[in-house]
Amino acid sequence: MTDQHRGWRPETAPAYPQPSLMQPPASPDYSAQTAYLMTRPRSDYASWDKRVRARLIDQFPTYLGLIICCASYLIMIVQLARSDSTFQFEGAAAVAMIIGLGVLLAGMGWTAYNRWIIAGRTGQSLGKRATKITLIGEETNAPIGATNAFIRDLVHILDALTLVGYLWPLWHDSKQTFADQVMRTVVVNETMDPPGS
């Protein structure tokens, strides 16, 4: 083949063929990259019974204060029923009520320190440390901080009102309560390796 201006030129196919207008352009193959970026699903979620045991350990001082307050209230009711409508707040009921309120206030202070400050910073309250589980952010895989730990406990009110929220981890794939789903947190076993390791 000869060119009028440059002379003879061999008939070879171009190194990079141009796509025709009728053919869609080739798309790059992202399957290998996508497979590389995908992580394995977690399998180290903490069981429901471990979470319940951790909660009981964490809330023990508060529950003890409530029990003492309820007992003193019952003592007052009995004293009122036995008296001739002139009840006076004294004796065993008064002492039990003061002790109960003191323990309850101390328990609330312990909850703030243990469940919000310590667990927010490290992912483990005393109960979680004893049962070897950790609270982390679902996307960050890190402790959630004191503020989010406090808000998560407030959202647990929804779990308590419905009762189903506390039972939800029994059948949920990620073993999350309603509060965990709202706050995007998960509770995982401390001893197992993180996914992808």
Residue, then its C-alpha position, 0 to 999 in steps of 0.5 A: m500500500t502506498d501513501q501519496h505523501r510518505g511512500w509505501r506503508p505495510e498493511t498492519a492492524p493498529a496496535y490499539p484498535q478503536p472501538s466501533l460506535m456499535q460496540p460498547p467500550a470495554s469496562p475494566d475488571y474490578s472483580a479482583q480488586t473487589a474481592y481483595l477489599m471485601t472482609r470476612p464476616r465477623s464470627d466472634y460476637a459475644s453470646w447473650d448469656k455472657r452479656v447478661r452476666a457482664r451486665l449483672i456484674d456491672q449493675f450489682p451495686t445499683y441492684l443492691g441499693l434498689i433491693i434495700c430501698c424496696a425492703s425498707y419501703l415494705i417495712m414502712i408499709v407494714q409499720l403503717a398497717r400496724s399503726d393507728s394512722t399516725f405513722q412516724f418515719e423512724g427505726a429500722a425503716a429509716v435506717a434501711m431507707i438511708i442505707g439503700l439510698g446511699v448504696l443506690l447513689a454510690g451504685m449510680g456513681w460506679t455505673a458512670y465511672n465503670r460503664w461510661i468512662i472506663a468501658g468507653r475508653t477501653g471497650q471493657s467495663l468490670g463485667k465485660r472484663a470478667t466475662k472476656i467480652t469487648l464493646i466496639g464500634e461496628e465500623t471502627n472496631a475500636p472503643i466508642g468513647a465515654t459520650n457514646a457509651f452514655i448515649r448507648d445506655l440511654v438508648h437501652i431504655l428502649d430495650a427495657l421498655t420493649l423487653v424484646g430489645y434485650l432478647w434480640p441478640l438471641w436471634h440477630d446475626s450480629k447479636q445486637t440489641f436495639a441500642d447496639q443497632v442504633m449506636r452501630t456497636v457490637v459486643v465481641n469475644e475478647t479472646m478470638d482474633p479479629p477478622g482478616s488476621 
